[in-house]
Amino acid sequence: MSTDTTASVSTHVLDTSTGRPAAAVAVSLAARGGDAPYAALGGSATDADGRCKDLPALPEGTTHVRLVFDTESYFTSQKQAEAQQDAPRVRDSGAFFPEVAIAFAVAPGEHYHVPLLLNPFGYSVYRGS
């Protein structure tokens, strides 16, 4: 929940190679204020809709946030699921990017929704609403 003194963050992940939400992607959250080093705040994993609904709150004075998405584990599990279903091979040997780290600046009282559009060989992020 956003207040006048803290920012808040949410995210979701869409797998553009399948056109579906990316479930069970581990996401870690870190924050810093000013020039201090990043401090780990905790993490979560995306639900069946590709959303993290329980990311930790940001501490007062946060100026920068870093989200790290464990994409390698996600694509490994997707590859195993495809093999079990005897599905046609639509991917190569996994993820070119084993993790995606996104760092961004925040201002007090603002909410930042940061979607990740993901495929095995690329990704895109933006500030959503």
C-alpha positions in Angstrom: 0.0 0.0 0.0 1.4 3.4 -1.0 1.7 6.3 1.5 3.1 9.8 1.2 6.4 8.6 2.4 6.9 5.3 0.6 6.7 3.9 -2.9 5.2 0.5 -3.8 6.0 -2.0 -6.5 4.1 -4.7 -8.3 5.1 -6.9 -11.3 3.8 -9.6 -13.6 5.5 -11.8 -16.2 4.2 -12.7 -19.7 5.8 -15.4 -21.8 5.6 -13.9 -25.3 6.8 -17.2 -26.8 3.6 -18.9 -25.6 1.3 -15.9 -25.4 0.5 -16.8 -21.8 1.3 -15.6 -18.2 4.5 -17.1 -16.8 3.6 -18.9 -13.7 6.1 -19.9 -10.9 8.8 -17.4 -11.8 10.8 -16.6 -8.7 11.2 -12.8 -8.1 13.5 -11.2 -5.6 13.2 -7.6 -4.4 15.9 -5.3 -3.2 15.9 -1.6 -2.4 18.3 1.2 -1.5 18.1 4.8 -0.4 20.6 7.4 -1.8 24.0 5.9 -2.4 23.6 3.0 0.1 24.0 -0.5 -1.2 21.0 -2.5 -2.1 19.4 -4.5 0.7 17.4 -7.7 0.0 13.8 -7.3 1.1 12.6 -10.8 0.2 10.9 -12.4 -2.8 7.9 -14.1 -4.2 6.9 -16.2 -7.2 4.4 -15.4 -9.9 1.0 -17.0 -9.6 -1.0 -18.8 -12.4 -1.8 -15.3 -13.8 1.9 -14.4 -13.9 1.5 -11.9 -11.1 3.4 -11.4 -7.8 0.8 -10.3 -5.3 2.9 -10.4 -2.1 6.1 -8.5 -2.8 7.5 -7.0 0.4 6.8 -3.4 1.2 9.5 -0.8 0.5 11.1 0.9 3.4 10.7 4.6 3.9 13.5 6.5 2.1 13.8 4.1 -0.8 15.1 5.8 -3.9 16.0 2.7 -6.1 14.5 -0.7 -6.5 15.9 -3.9 -8.1 13.7 -6.8 -9.2 15.5 -10.0 -10.2 13.6 -12.7 -12.1 14.8 -16.3 -12.2 14.2 -17.0 -15.9 16.4 -20.0 -16.2 14.4 -22.1 -13.7 11.2 -21.0 -15.4 12.4 -22.1 -18.9 13.8 -25.3 -17.6 10.5 -26.2 -16.1 8.7 -25.2 -19.3 11.0 -27.5 -21.3 10.3 -30.4 -19.0 6.6 -29.9 -19.2 6.8 -29.8 -23.0 8.8 -33.1 -23.0 6.2 -34.8 -20.8 3.4 -33.7 -23.0 5.2 -34.8 -26.2 4.6 -31.3 -27.5 6.3 -30.0 -30.6 9.6 -28.4 -29.9 9.1 -24.6 -30.0 12.1 -23.5 -28.0 15.8 -24.0 -28.2 17.9 -25.3 -25.3 16.6 -22.9 -22.6 17.0 -19.3 -21.7 19.8 -17.1 -23.1 19.3 -14.9 -20.1 19.4 -17.0 -16.9 18.1 -14.1 -14.9 16.7 -10.7 -15.6 17.6 -7.8 -13.3 15.7 -4.6 -13.5 16.8 -1.6 -11.5 14.7 1.6 -11.4 14.3 4.9 -9.5 11.2 5.5 -7.4 9.7 8.5 -5.7 7.7 8.6 -2.4 4.0 8.0 -2.7 4.1 6.5 -6.2 3.2 3.0 -7.3 5.4 1.3 -9.9 4.0 -1.6 -11.8 6.8 -3.2 -13.9 5.7 -5.9 -16.3 8.3 -8.3 -17.8 7.6 -9.6 -21.3 9.8 -12.6 -21.7 10.9 -15.2 -24.3 13.9 -17.5 -24.3 16.1 -15.1 -26.2 14.9 -11.7 -25.1 12.9 -9.6 -22.8 11.3 -6.2 -22.5 10.1 -4.2 -19.5 8.2 -1.0 -19.0 6.4 1.1 -16.4 2.9 -0.1 -16.5 -0.2 1.2 -14.7 
